[in-house]
Amino acid sequence: MAGTRFRRSFVVVAAGAVLLALAPAVPSQAAVAPKDDAASASASAPAPFTIVAYPDTQKYSKSYPSTYNQQAQWVVDHKAANDLNIKFVTHLGDIVESIDSSAKEWDNADAAHDILERGSVPYGVVPGNHDISRAGVGTRYDATFPPSRFAGQPWYGGYLGDSISGGTQGIASDGVFDSTDRRNKDSYQIVNVAPLRFVFINLEYDMPQYTLNWAQGVINKQLTVDPDTEFVLVTHNFINAKNARPTSPISRADGRSAQYVWQNLITKNCRSTWS
């Protein structure tokens, strides 16, 4: 095989693992592999950069908030030093332990993310099964990470529901149809690492069909902005302890399995040619 030519790559990031779908490996500090032929990509590749992933901070929020704060401060310090070229922080879900039963856990998580904000670090969050209920309800998640917390940030693309007014479905200002208002449980961020453009799509755990429909809308719209956009799907528990995609949801009656999402969202949005 002489080389790989990527027309579009799609990376899935989930708590506990990174799964690559027809995409080059992207370690935490890496220059991403070529979009076109190897020679031209080598000439235009970005400098090495870092995407920081926060998996399962629930024990920090519950019992070790100082560790959560130190983790955030480490990111801020290294971003300021520019020694790792940190571009983005993505939380992979299970921010807290106890869903809505502990205000203190959410206060601790809020304080840690305040540190990122004071340090001007772009970040995204997504709820795991310890953050919202089996019915998809997360009152404290909504209160701690509402869309208003991110409003006005140039890297914040939007959320599932940003066109909803008075319960009416519609097309949001970002050009994506919203069927329901999930607030910031499903959102996307745009990260530019010249010459690359990444869109991080965050989907709540178990990914009900409405999240997949919305994600496809985000993909379609963003490809009109830049057909070479690289997509990163962020969710919780996409693969299990056996390094396999589950064939059933974790616990939600309206959820879709990771295998279903792989077949019906990820692979159909990946195109590659080999030479």
Secondary structure as GFF3:
##gff-version 3
##sequence-region A 1 275
A	DSSP	beta_strand	4	8	.	.	.	ID=ss1
A	DSSP	beta_strand	10	14	.	.	.	ID=ss2
A	DSSP	beta_strand	17	21	.	.	.	ID=ss3
A	DSSP	beta_strand	29	30	.	.	.	ID=ss4
A	DSSP	alpha_helix	38	44	.	.	.	ID=ss5
A	DSSP	beta_strand	49	54	.	.	.	ID=ss6
A	DSSP	alpha_helix	58	63	.	.	.	ID=ss7
A	DSSP	alpha_helix	65	81	.	.	.	ID=ss8
A	DSSP	beta_strand	86	91	.	.	.	ID=ss9
A	DSSP	alpha_helix	103	118	.	.	.	ID=ss10
A	DSSP	beta_strand	123	124	.	.	.	ID=ss11
A	DSSP	alpha_helix	139	144	.	.	.	ID=ss12
A	DSSP	three_ten_helix	147	149	.	.	.	ID=ss13
A	DSSP	beta_strand	156	159	.	.	.	ID=ss14
A	DSSP	beta_strand	170	171	.	.	.	ID=ss15
A	DSSP	beta_strand	177	178	.	.	.	ID=ss16
A	DSSP	three_ten_helix	183	185	.	.	.	ID=ss17
A	DSSP	beta_strand	187	193	.	.	.	ID=ss18
A	DSSP	beta_strand	196	202	.	.	.	ID=ss19
A	DSSP	alpha_helix	209	225	.	.	.	ID=ss20
A	DSSP	beta_strand	230	235	.	.	.	ID=ss21
A	DSSP	alpha_helix	258	261	.	.	.	ID=ss22
A	DSSP	pi_helix	262	266	.	.	.	ID=ss23
A	DSSP	three_ten_helix	267	269	.	.	.	ID=ss24
A	DSSP	beta_strand	271	274	.	.	.	ID=ss25
###
